[in-house]
């Protein structure tokens, strides 16, 4: 089994993905080809948080509200 196949089978949940460090962790997970789920608080969000969520979704993250 290749490393790419293993990475595609791995599911990763990231809590705090809209924070400074969490954003980079989420991007690294997505760049490695892993199915990446991000846990996001429900309710109103700041414009910068909204941009981060949109950016991660565009890269393939699955948002869990």
PDB file of N, H, CA, C and O in Angstrom:
ATOM      1  N   UNK A   1       0.849  -1.174   0.000  1.00  0.00           N
ATOM      2  CA  UNK A   1       0.000   0.000   0.000  1.00  0.00           C
ATOM      3  C   UNK A   1       0.895   1.239   0.000  1.00  0.00           C
ATOM      4  O   UNK A   1       1.810   1.342   0.818  1.00  0.00           O
ATOM      5  N   UNK A   2       0.639   2.170  -0.905  1.00  0.00           N
ATOM      6  H   UNK A   2      -0.104   2.086  -1.569  1.00  0.00           H
ATOM      7  CA  UNK A   2       1.471   3.365  -1.001  1.00  0.00           C
ATOM      8  C   UNK A   2       1.104   4.384   0.076  1.00  0.00           C
ATOM      9  O   UNK A   2       0.034   4.311   0.681  1.00  0.00           O
ATOM     10  N   UNK A   3       2.000   5.322   0.300  1.00  0.00           N
ATOM     11  H   UNK A   3       2.869   5.382  -0.191  1.00  0.00           H
ATOM     12  CA  UNK A   3       1.755   6.379   1.291  1.00  0.00           C
ATOM     13  C   UNK A   3       0.561   7.231   0.900  1.00  0.00           C
ATOM     14  O   UNK A   3      -0.169   7.703   1.772  1.00  0.00           O
ATOM     15  N   UNK A   4       0.343   7.440  -0.407  1.00  0.00           N
ATOM     16  H   UNK A   4       0.935   7.057  -1.116  1.00  0.00           H
ATOM     17  CA  UNK A   4      -0.799   8.229  -0.866  1.00  0.00           C
ATOM     18  C   UNK A   4      -2.102   7.528  -0.543  1.00  0.00           C
ATOM     19  O   UNK A   4      -3.074   8.172  -0.149  1.00  0.00           O
ATOM     20  N   UNK A   5      -2.134   6.210  -0.706  1.00  0.00           N
ATOM     21  H   UNK A   5      -1.345   5.686  -1.027  1.00  0.00           H
ATOM     22  CA  UNK A   5      -3.346   5.444  -0.395  1.00  0.00           C
ATOM     23  C   UNK A   5      -3.639   5.503   1.091  1.00  0.00           C
ATOM     24  O   UNK A   5      -4.789   5.675   1.495  1.00  0.00           O
ATOM     25  N   UNK A   6      -2.615   5.363   1.898  1.00  0.00           N
ATOM     26  H   UNK A   6      -1.681   5.223   1.570  1.00  0.00           H
ATOM     27  CA  UNK A   6      -2.797   5.418   3.350  1.00  0.00           C
ATOM     28  C   UNK A   6      -3.299   6.790   3.759  1.00  0.00           C
ATOM     29  O   UNK A   6      -4.216   6.883   4.575  1.00  0.00           O
ATOM     30  N   UNK A   7      -2.725   7.861   3.217  1.00  0.00           N
ATOM     31  H   UNK A   7      -1.980   7.786   2.555  1.00  0.00           H
ATOM     32  CA  UNK A   7      -3.145   9.215   3.567  1.00  0.00           C
ATOM     33  C   UNK A   7      -4.596   9.456   3.187  1.00  0.00           C
ATOM     34  O   UNK A   7      -5.316  10.130   3.923  1.00  0.00           O
ATOM     35  N   UNK A   8      -5.041   8.924   2.059  1.00  0.00           N
ATOM     36  H   UNK A   8      -4.456   8.376   1.462  1.00  0.00           H
ATOM     37  CA  UNK A   8      -6.421   9.128   1.624  1.00  0.00           C
ATOM     38  C   UNK A   8      -7.398   8.399   2.535  1.00  0.00           C
ATOM     39  O   UNK A   8      -8.550   8.815   2.659  1.00  0.00           O
ATOM     40  N   UNK A   9      -6.960   7.321   3.174  1.00  0.00           N
ATOM     41  H   UNK A   9      -6.025   6.983   3.073  1.00  0.00           H
ATOM     42  CA  UNK A   9      -7.834   6.552   4.051  1.00  0.00           C
ATOM     43  C   UNK A   9      -7.908   7.123   5.466  1.00  0.00           C
ATOM     44  O   UNK A   9      -8.795   6.762   6.240  1.00  0.00           O
ATOM     45  N   UNK A  10      -6.990   8.001   5.795  1.00  0.00           N
ATOM     46  H   UNK A  10      -6.270   8.294   5.166  1.00  0.00           H
ATOM     47  CA  UNK A  10      -6.934   8.565   7.145  1.00  0.00           C
ATOM     48  C   UNK A  10      -7.919   9.722   7.257  1.00  0.00           C
ATOM     49  O   UNK A  10      -7.986  10.593   6.389  1.00  0.00           O
ATOM     50  N   UNK A  11      -8.672   9.710   8.335  1.00  0.00           N
ATOM     51  H   UNK A  11      -8.618   9.003   9.041  1.00  0.00           H
ATOM     52  CA  UNK A  11      -9.582  10.823   8.628  1.00  0.00           C
ATOM     53  C   UNK A  11      -9.012  11.605   9.795  1.00  0.00           C
ATOM     54  O   UNK A  11      -8.577  11.033  10.795  1.00  0.00           O
ATOM     55  N   UNK A  12      -9.019  12.924   9.654  1.00  0.00           N
ATOM     56  H   UNK A  12      -9.372  13.389   8.842  1.00  0.00           H
ATOM     57  CA  UNK A  12      -8.446  13.779  10.681  1.00  0.00           C
ATOM     58  C   UNK A  12      -9.482  14.805  11.115  1.00  0.00           C
ATOM     59  O   UNK A  12     -10.085  15.483  10.283  1.00  0.00           O
ATOM     60  N   UNK A  13      -9.686  14.912  12.425  1.00  0.00           N
ATOM     61  H   UNK A  13      -9.196  14.361  13.101  1.00  0.00           H
ATOM     62  CA  UNK A  13     -10.575  15.931  12.989  1.00  0.00           C
ATOM     63  C   UNK A  13      -9.709  16.975  13.665  1.00  0.00           C
ATOM     64  O   UNK A  13      -8.869  16.656  14.506  1.00  0.00           O
ATOM     65  N   UNK A  14      -9.923  18.220  13.289  1.00  0.00           N
ATOM     66  H   UNK A  14     -10.606  18.479  12.606  1.00  0.00           H
ATOM     67  CA  UNK A  14      -9.153  19.310  13.881  1.00  0.00           C
ATOM     68  C   UNK A  14     -10.104  20.253  14.603  1.00  0.00           C
ATOM     69  O   UNK A  14     -11.036  20.801  14.015  1.00  0.00           O
ATOM     70  N   UNK A  15      -9.844  20.423  15.877  1.00  0.00           N
ATOM     71  H   UNK A  15      -9.087  19.978  16.355  1.00  0.00           H
ATOM     72  CA  UNK A  15     -10.605  21.355  16.706  1.00  0.00           C
ATOM     73  C   UNK A  15      -9.751  22.613  16.842  1.00  0.00           C
ATOM     74  O   UNK A  15      -8.569  22.524  17.174  1.00  0.00           O
ATOM     75  N   UNK A  16     -10.326  23.759  16.594  1.00  0.00           N
ATOM     76  H   UNK A  16     -11.286  23.832  16.324  1.00  0.00           H
ATOM     77  CA  UNK A  16      -9.578  25.005  16.679  1.00  0.00           C
ATOM     78  C   UNK A  16      -8.919  25.380  15.359  1.00  0.00           C
ATOM     79  O   UNK A  16      -7.913  26.088  15.340  1.00  0.00           O
ATOM     80  N   UNK A  17      -9.480  24.910  14.273  1.00  0.00           N
ATOM     81  H   UNK A  17     -10.298  24.335  14.288  1.00  0.00           H
ATOM     82  CA  UNK A  17      -8.870  25.130  12.954  1.00  0.00           C
ATOM     83  C   UNK A  17      -8.963  26.568  12.469  1.00  0.00           C
ATOM     84  O   UNK A  17      -8.317  26.920  11.482  1.00  0.00           O
ATOM     85  N   UNK A  18      -9.746  27.404  13.132  1.00  0.00           N
ATOM     86  H   UNK A  18     -10.271  27.117  13.934  1.00  0.00           H
ATOM     87  CA  UNK A  18      -9.832  28.807  12.722  1.00  0.00           C
ATOM     88  C   UNK A  18      -8.863  29.685  13.502  1.00  0.00           C
ATOM     89  O   UNK A  18      -8.781  30.889  13.261  1.00  0.00           O
ATOM     90  N   UNK A  19      -8.137  29.092  14.429  1.00  0.00           N
ATOM     91  H   UNK A  19      -8.204  28.113  14.625  1.00  0.00           H
ATOM     92  CA  UNK A  19      -7.130  29.829  15.190  1.00  0.00           C
ATOM     93  C   UNK A  19      -5.825  29.927  14.422  1.00  0.00           C
ATOM     94  O   UNK A  19      -5.688  29.379  13.329  1.00  0.00           O
ATOM     95  N   UNK A  20      -4.877  30.627  15.005  1.00  0.00           N
ATOM     96  H   UNK A  20      -4.989  31.073  15.893  1.00  0.00           H
ATOM     97  CA  UNK A  20      -3.607  30.883  14.328  1.00  0.00           C
ATOM     98  C   UNK A  20      -2.865  29.584  14.007  1.00  0.00           C
ATOM     99  O   UNK A  20      -2.489  29.361  12.856  1.00  0.00           O
ATOM    100  N   UNK A  21      -2.654  28.737  14.990  1.00  0.00           N
ATOM    101  H   UNK A  21      -2.959  28.918  15.925  1.00  0.00           H
ATOM    102  CA  UNK A  21      -1.926  27.482  14.775  1.00  0.00           C
ATOM    103  C   UNK A  21      -2.810  26.461  14.059  1.00  0.00           C
ATOM    104  O   UNK A  21      -2.349  25.769  13.151  1.00  0.00           O
ATOM    105  N   UNK A  22      -4.070  26.366  14.463  1.00  0.00           N
ATOM    106  H   UNK A  22      -4.445  26.928  15.201  1.00  0.00           H
ATOM    107  CA  UNK A  22      -4.986  25.380  13.891  1.00  0.00           C
ATOM    108  C   UNK A  22      -5.160  25.511  12.395  1.00  0.00           C
ATOM    109  O   UNK A  22      -5.319  24.510  11.696  1.00  0.00           O
ATOM    110  N   UNK A  23      -5.132  26.727  11.898  1.00  0.00           N
ATOM    111  H   UNK A  23      -5.002  27.540  12.466  1.00  0.00           H
ATOM    112  CA  UNK A  23      -5.271  26.947  10.457  1.00  0.00           C
ATOM    113  C   UNK A  23      -4.132  26.270   9.701  1.00  0.00           C
ATOM    114  O   UNK A  23      -4.355  25.635   8.671  1.00  0.00           O
ATOM    115  N   UNK A  24      -2.910  26.409  10.217  1.00  0.00           N
ATOM    116  H   UNK A  24      -2.729  26.926  11.054  1.00  0.00           H
ATOM    117  CA  UNK A  24      -1.753  25.794   9.563  1.00  0.00           C
ATOM    118  C   UNK A  24      -1.787  24.272   9.676  1.00  0.00           C
ATOM    119  O   UNK A  24      -1.385  23.568   8.750  1.00  0.00           O
ATOM    120  N   UNK A  25      -2.263  23.772  10.803  1.00  0.00           N
ATOM    121  H   UNK A  25      -2.589  24.345  11.555  1.00  0.00           H
ATOM    122  CA  UNK A  25      -2.404  22.324  10.977  1.00  0.00           C
ATOM    123  C   UNK A  25      -3.426  21.776   9.987  1.00  0.00           C
ATOM    124  O   UNK A  25      -3.195  20.742   9.360  1.00  0.00           O
ATOM    125  N   UNK A  26      -4.550  22.467   9.847  1.00  0.00           N
ATOM    126  H   UNK A  26      -4.738  23.307  10.356  1.00  0.00           H
ATOM    127  CA  UNK A  26      -5.593  22.031   8.908  1.00  0.00           C
ATOM    128  C   UNK A  26      -5.081  22.051   7.470  1.00  0.00           C
ATOM    129  O   UNK A  26      -5.332  21.119   6.707  1.00  0.00           O
ATOM    130  N   UNK A  27      -4.367  23.107   7.104  1.00  0.00           N
ATOM    131  H   UNK A  27      -4.163  23.864   7.725  1.00  0.00           H
ATOM    132  CA  UNK A  27      -3.826  23.189   5.750  1.00  0.00           C
ATOM    133  C   UNK A  27      -2.811  22.080   5.488  1.00  0.00           C
ATOM    134  O   UNK A  27      -2.792  21.507   4.398  1.00  0.00           O
ATOM    135  N   UNK A  28      -1.975  21.773   6.464  1.00  0.00           N
ATOM    136  H   UNK A  28      -1.990  22.239   7.348  1.00  0.00           H
ATOM    137  CA  UNK A  28      -0.996  20.690   6.308  1.00  0.00           C
ATOM    138  C   UNK A  28      -1.692  19.346   6.145  1.00  0.00           C
ATOM    139  O   UNK A  28      -1.274  18.520   5.333  1.00  0.00           O
ATOM    140  N   UNK A  29      -2.746  19.127   6.911  1.00  0.00           N
ATOM    141  H   UNK A  29      -3.086  19.798   7.571  1.00  0.00           H
ATOM    142  CA  UNK A  29      -3.515  17.894   6.793  1.00  0.00           C
ATOM    143  C   UNK A  29      -4.139  17.772   5.405  1.00  0.00           C
ATOM    144  O   UNK A  29      -4.083  16.710   4.784  1.00  0.00           O
ATOM    145  N   UNK A  30      -4.726  18.852   4.928  1.00  0.00           N
ATOM    146  H   UNK A  30      -4.772  19.714   5.432  1.00  0.00           H
ATOM    147  CA  UNK A  30      -5.331  18.854   3.597  1.00  0.00           C
ATOM    148  C   UNK A  30      -4.285  18.663   2.506  1.00  0.00           C
ATOM    149  O   UNK A  30      -4.515  17.932   1.543  1.00  0.00           O
ATOM    150  N   UNK A  31      -3.143  19.314   2.653  1.00  0.00           N
ATOM    151  H   UNK A  31      -2.956  19.908   3.435  1.00  0.00           H
ATOM    152  CA  UNK A  31      -2.077  19.203   1.659  1.00  0.00           C
ATOM    153  C   UNK A  31      -1.491  17.790   1.596  1.00  0.00           C
ATOM    154  O   UNK A  31      -0.959  17.382   0.564  1.00  0.00           O
ATOM    155  N   UNK A  32      -1.589  17.049   2.699  1.00  0.00           N
ATOM    156  H   UNK A  32      -2.022  17.381   3.538  1.00  0.00           H
ATOM    157  CA  UNK A  32      -1.068  15.682   2.711  1.00  0.00           C
ATOM    158  C   UNK A  32      -2.051  14.684   2.121  1.00  0.00           C
ATOM    159  O   UNK A  32      -1.747  13.497   2.002  1.00  0.00           O
ATOM    160  N   UNK A  33      -3.241  15.174   1.750  1.00  0.00           N
ATOM    161  H   UNK A  33      -3.488  16.138   1.848  1.00  0.00           H
ATOM    162  CA  UNK A  33      -4.223  14.300   1.109  1.00  0.00           C
ATOM    163  C   UNK A  33      -5.177  13.598   2.061  1.00  0.00           C
ATOM    164  O   UNK A  33      -5.931  12.719   1.644  1.00  0.00           O
ATOM    165  N   UNK A  34      -5.156  13.968   3.312  1.00  0.00           N
ATOM    166  H   UNK A  34      -4.544  14.682   3.651  1.00  0.00           H
ATOM    167  CA  UNK A  34      -6.052  13.343   4.297  1.00  0.00           C
ATOM    168  C   UNK A  34      -7.445  13.951   4.227  1.00  0.00           C
ATOM    169  O   UNK A  34      -7.608  15.136   3.937  1.00  0.00           O
ATOM    170  N   UNK A  35      -8.450  13.115   4.498  1.00  0.00           N
ATOM    171  H   UNK A  35      -8.318  12.152   4.733  1.00  0.00           H
ATOM    172  CA  UNK A  35      -9.809  13.646   4.654  1.00  0.00           C
ATOM    173  C   UNK A  35      -9.806  14.420   5.960  1.00  0.00           C
ATOM    174  O   UNK A  35      -9.569  13.853   7.027  1.00  0.00           O
ATOM    175  N   UNK A  36     -10.070  15.710   5.872  1.00  0.00           N
ATOM    176  H   UNK A  36     -10.262  16.170   5.005  1.00  0.00           H
ATOM    177  CA  UNK A  36      -9.934  16.583   7.028  1.00  0.00           C
ATOM    178  C   UNK A  36     -11.279  17.174   7.410  1.00  0.00           C
ATOM    179  O   UNK A  36     -11.960  17.804   6.601  1.00  0.00           O
ATOM    180  N   UNK A  37     -11.635  16.954   8.653  1.00  0.00           N
ATOM    181  H   UNK A  37     -11.082  16.443   9.310  1.00  0.00           H
ATOM    182  CA  UNK A  37     -12.865  17.507   9.213  1.00  0.00           C
ATOM    183  C   UNK A  37     -12.464  18.611  10.183  1.00  0.00           C
ATOM    184  O   UNK A  37     -11.542  18.447  10.982  1.00  0.00           O
ATOM    185  N   UNK A  38     -13.170  19.740  10.105  1.00  0.00           N
ATOM    186  H   UNK A  38     -13.920  19.873   9.456  1.00  0.00           H
ATOM    187  CA  UNK A  38     -12.888  20.829  11.043  1.00  0.00           C
ATOM    188  C   UNK A  38     -14.147  21.116  11.857  1.00  0.00           C
ATOM    189  O   UNK A  38     -15.245  21.255  11.318  1.00  0.00           O
ATOM    190  N   UNK A  39     -13.955  21.199  13.150  1.00  0.00           N
ATOM    191  H   UNK A  39     -13.064  21.086  13.588  1.00  0.00           H
ATOM    192  CA  UNK A  39     -15.049  21.483  14.063  1.00  0.00           C
ATOM    193  C   UNK A  39     -15.114  22.991  14.270  1.00  0.00           C
ATOM    194  O   UNK A  39     -14.141  23.611  14.699  1.00  0.00           O
ATOM    195  N   UNK A  40     -16.272  23.574  13.961  1.00  0.00           N
ATOM    196  H   UNK A  40     -17.063  23.070  13.612  1.00  0.00           H
ATOM    197  CA  UNK A  40     -16.441  25.027  14.028  1.00  0.00           C
ATOM    198  C   UNK A  40     -17.615  25.346  14.945  1.00  0.00           C
ATOM    199  O   UNK A  40     -18.668  24.714  14.863  1.00  0.00           O
ATOM    200  N   UNK A  41     -17.427  26.322  15.811  1.00  0.00           N
ATOM    201  H   UNK A  41     -16.571  26.836  15.877  1.00  0.00           H
ATOM    202  CA  UNK A  41     -18.516  26.744  16.699  1.00  0.00           C
ATOM    203  C   UNK A  41     -19.679  27.288  15.886  1.00  0.00           C
ATOM    204  O   UNK A  41     -19.489  27.967  14.877  1.00  0.00           O
ATOM    205  N   UNK A  42     -20.878  26.979  16.339  1.00  0.00           N
ATOM    206  H   UNK A  42     -21.032  26.427  17.159  1.00  0.00           H
ATOM    207  CA  UNK A  42     -22.051  27.566  15.688  1.00  0.00           C
ATOM    208  C   UNK A  42     -22.248  28.972  16.241  1.00  0.00           C
ATOM    209  O   UNK A  42     -21.752  29.311  17.315  1.00  0.00           O
ATOM    210  N   UNK A  43     -22.971  29.769  15.497  1.00  0.00           N
ATOM    211  H   UNK A  43     -23.374  29.494  14.624  1.00  0.00           H
ATOM    212  CA  UNK A  43     -23.222  31.140  15.930  1.00  0.00           C
ATOM    213  C   UNK A  43     -22.471  32.137  15.079  1.00  0.00           C
ATOM    214  O   UNK A  43     -21.838  31.771  14.089  1.00  0.00           O
ATOM    215  N   UNK A  44     -22.542  33.389  15.462  1.00  0.00           N
ATOM    216  H   UNK A  44     -23.057  33.687  16.266  1.00  0.00           H
ATOM    217  CA  UNK A  44     -21.901  34.440  14.658  1.00  0.00           C
ATOM    218  C   UNK A  44     -20.372  34.298  14.691  1.00  0.00           C
ATOM    219  O   UNK A  44     -19.787  33.937  15.713  1.00  0.00           O
ATOM    220  N   UNK A  45     -19.747  34.591  13.551  1.00  0.00           N
ATOM    221  H   UNK A  45     -20.223  34.884  12.721  1.00  0.00           H
ATOM    222  CA  UNK A  45     -18.288  34.541  13.461  1.00  0.00           C
ATOM    223  C   UNK A  45     -17.770  35.858  12.904  1.00  0.00           C
ATOM    224  O   UNK A  45     -18.482  36.581  12.208  1.00  0.00           O
ATOM    225  N   UNK A  46     -16.529  36.149  13.221  1.00  0.00           N
ATOM    226  H   UNK A  46     -15.951  35.561  13.787  1.00  0.00           H
ATOM    227  CA  UNK A  46     -15.917  37.378  12.712  1.00  0.00           C
ATOM    228  C   UNK A  46     -15.620  37.220  11.219  1.00  0.00           C
ATOM    229  O   UNK A  46     -15.559  36.100  10.712  1.00  0.00           O
ATOM    230  N   UNK A  47     -15.436  38.337  10.520  1.00  0.00           N
ATOM    231  H   UNK A  47     -15.485  39.247  10.933  1.00  0.00           H
ATOM    232  CA  UNK A  47     -15.113  38.253   9.090  1.00  0.00           C
ATOM    233  C   UNK A  47     -13.839  37.447   8.808  1.00  0.00           C
ATOM    234  O   UNK A  47     -13.783  36.710   7.823  1.00  0.00           O
ATOM    235  N   UNK A  48     -12.818  37.581   9.660  1.00  0.00           N
ATOM    236  H   UNK A  48     -12.863  38.179  10.460  1.00  0.00           H
ATOM    237  CA  UNK A  48     -11.574  36.842   9.429  1.00  0.00           C
ATOM    238  C   UNK A  48     -11.776  35.338   9.628  1.00  0.00           C
ATOM    239  O   UNK A  48     -11.206  34.530   8.896  1.00  0.00           O
ATOM    240  N   UNK A  49     -12.587  34.968  10.619  1.00  0.00           N
ATOM    241  H   UNK A  49     -13.051  35.624  11.214  1.00  0.00           H
ATOM    242  CA  UNK A  49     -12.893  33.557  10.844  1.00  0.00           C
ATOM    243  C   UNK A  49     -13.683  32.996   9.675  1.00  0.00           C
ATOM    244  O   UNK A  49     -13.450  31.868   9.241  1.00  0.00           O
ATOM    245  N   UNK A  50     -14.609  33.778   9.172  1.00  0.00           N
ATOM    246  H   UNK A  50     -14.799  34.695   9.524  1.00  0.00           H
ATOM    247  CA  UNK A  50     -15.401  33.358   8.018  1.00  0.00           C
ATOM    248  C   UNK A  50     -14.508  33.099   6.803  1.00  0.00           C
ATOM    249  O   UNK A  50     -14.705  32.126   6.076  1.00  0.00           O
ATOM    250  N   UNK A  51     -13.525  33.978   6.590  1.00  0.00           N
ATOM    251  H   UNK A  51     -13.365  34.769   7.181  1.00  0.00           H
ATOM    252  CA  UNK A  51     -12.588  33.793   5.481  1.00  0.00           C
ATOM    253  C   UNK A  51     -11.753  32.529   5.655  1.00  0.00           C
ATOM    254  O   UNK A  51     -11.494  31.812   4.688  1.00  0.00           O
ATOM    255  N   UNK A  52     -11.336  32.260   6.879  1.00  0.00           N
ATOM    256  H   UNK A  52     -11.546  32.842   7.664  1.00  0.00           H
ATOM    257  CA  UNK A  52     -10.551  31.052   7.149  1.00  0.00           C
ATOM    258  C   UNK A  52     -11.372  29.805   6.872  1.00  0.00           C
ATOM    259  O   UNK A  52     -10.882  28.865   6.246  1.00  0.00           O
ATOM    260  N   UNK A  53     -12.617  29.788   7.332  1.00  0.00           N
ATOM    261  H   UNK A  53     -13.015  30.552   7.841  1.00  0.00           H
ATOM    262  CA  UNK A  53     -13.498  28.637   7.104  1.00  0.00           C
ATOM    263  C   UNK A  53     -13.710  28.427   5.609  1.00  0.00           C
ATOM    264  O   UNK A  53     -13.623  27.301   5.119  1.00  0.00           O
ATOM    265  N   UNK A  54     -13.988  29.504   4.888  1.00  0.00           N
ATOM    266  H   UNK A  54     -14.058  30.419   5.286  1.00  0.00           H
ATOM    267  CA  UNK A  54     -14.207  29.417   3.441  1.00  0.00           C
ATOM    268  C   UNK A  54     -12.962  28.900   2.734  1.00  0.00           C
ATOM    269  O   UNK A  54     -13.057  28.061   1.839  1.00  0.00           O
ATOM    270  N   UNK A  55     -11.812  29.393   3.128  1.00  0.00           N
ATOM    271  H   UNK A  55     -11.735  30.075   3.855  1.00  0.00           H
ATOM    272  CA  UNK A  55     -10.556  28.956   2.521  1.00  0.00           C
ATOM    273  C   UNK A  55     -10.324  27.462   2.739  1.00  0.00           C
ATOM    274  O   UNK A  55      -9.938  26.750   1.811  1.00  0.00           O
ATOM    275  N   UNK A  56     -10.557  26.990   3.958  1.00  0.00           N
ATOM    276  H   UNK A  56     -10.871  27.568   4.711  1.00  0.00           H
ATOM    277  CA  UNK A  56     -10.364  25.569   4.250  1.00  0.00           C
ATOM    278  C   UNK A  56     -11.384  24.707   3.510  1.00  0.00           C
ATOM    279  O   UNK A  56     -11.054  23.624   3.026  1.00  0.00           O
ATOM    280  N   UNK A  57     -12.620  25.188   3.424  1.00  0.00           N
ATOM    281  H   UNK A  57     -12.888  26.067   3.817  1.00  0.00           H
ATOM    282  CA  UNK A  57     -13.638  24.449   2.656  1.00  0.00           C
ATOM    283  C   UNK A  57     -13.245  24.352   1.190  1.00  0.00           C
ATOM    284  O   UNK A  57     -13.405  23.300   0.570  1.00  0.00           O
ATOM    285  N   UNK A  58     -12.736  25.434   0.638  1.00  0.00           N
ATOM    286  H   UNK A  58     -12.607  26.289   1.142  1.00  0.00           H
ATOM    287  CA  UNK A  58     -12.313  25.441  -0.766  1.00  0.00           C
ATOM    288  C   UNK A  58     -11.181  24.449  -1.014  1.00  0.00           C
ATOM    289  O   UNK A  58     -11.046  23.924  -2.119  1.00  0.00           O
ATOM    290  N   UNK A  59     -10.369  24.189   0.008  1.00  0.00           N
ATOM    291  H   UNK A  59     -10.478  24.615   0.906  1.00  0.00           H
ATOM    292  CA  UNK A  59      -9.261  23.242  -0.121  1.00  0.00           C
ATOM    293  C   UNK A  59      -9.705  21.806   0.133  1.00  0.00           C
ATOM    294  O   UNK A  59      -8.917  20.873  -0.020  1.00  0.00           O
ATOM    295  N   UNK A  60     -10.977  21.627   0.525  1.00  0.00           N
ATOM    296  H   UNK A  60     -11.617  22.385   0.649  1.00  0.00           H
ATOM    297  CA  UNK A  60     -11.504  20.275   0.696  1.00  0.00           C
ATOM    298  C   UNK A  60     -11.879  19.875   2.113  1.00  0.00           C
ATOM    299  O   UNK A  60     -12.271  18.731   2.344  1.00  0.00           O
ATOM    300  N   UNK A  61     -11.767  20.789   3.063  1.00  0.00           N
ATOM    301  H   UNK A  61     -11.449  21.718   2.875  1.00  0.00           H
ATOM    302  CA  UNK A  61     -12.132  20.460   4.444  1.00  0.00           C
ATOM    303  C   UNK A  61     -13.650  20.265   4.544  1.00  0.00           C
ATOM    304  O   UNK A  61     -14.427  20.913   3.843  1.00  0.00           O
ATOM    305  N   UNK A  62     -14.036  19.374   5.416  1.00  0.00           N
ATOM    306  H   UNK A  62     -13.405  18.848   5.986  1.00  0.00           H
ATOM    307  CA  UNK A  62     -15.445  19.122   5.694  1.00  0.00           C
ATOM    308  C   UNK A  62     -15.756  19.782   7.033  1.00  0.00           C
ATOM    309  O   UNK A  62     -15.167  19.446   8.060  1.00  0.00           O
ATOM    310  N   UNK A  63     -16.692  20.726   7.003  1.00  0.00           N
ATOM    311  H   UNK A  63     -17.171  20.999   6.168  1.00  0.00           H
ATOM    312  CA  UNK A  63     -17.010  21.515   8.197  1.00  0.00           C
ATOM    313  C   UNK A  63     -18.067  20.805   9.022  1.00  0.00           C
ATOM    314  O   UNK A  63     -19.102  20.388   8.502  1.00  0.00           O
ATOM    315  N   UNK A  64     -17.797  20.672  10.309  1.00  0.00           N
ATOM    316  H   UNK A  64     -16.957  21.011  10.732  1.00  0.00           H
ATOM    317  CA  UNK A  64     -18.767  20.133  11.256  1.00  0.00           C
ATOM    318  C   UNK A  64     -19.196  21.299  12.141  1.00  0.00           C
ATOM    319  O   UNK A  64     -18.394  21.801  12.928  1.00  0.00           O
ATOM    320  N   UNK A  65     -20.450  21.737  12.025  1.00  0.00           N
ATOM    321  H   UNK A  65     -21.102  21.329  11.385  1.00  0.00           H
ATOM    322  CA  UNK A  65     -20.903  22.886  12.820  1.00  0.00           C
ATOM    323  C   UNK A  65     -21.128  22.519  14.283  1.00  0.00           C
ATOM    324  O   UNK A  65     -21.510  23.374  15.082  1.00  0.00           O
TER     325      UNK A  65
END
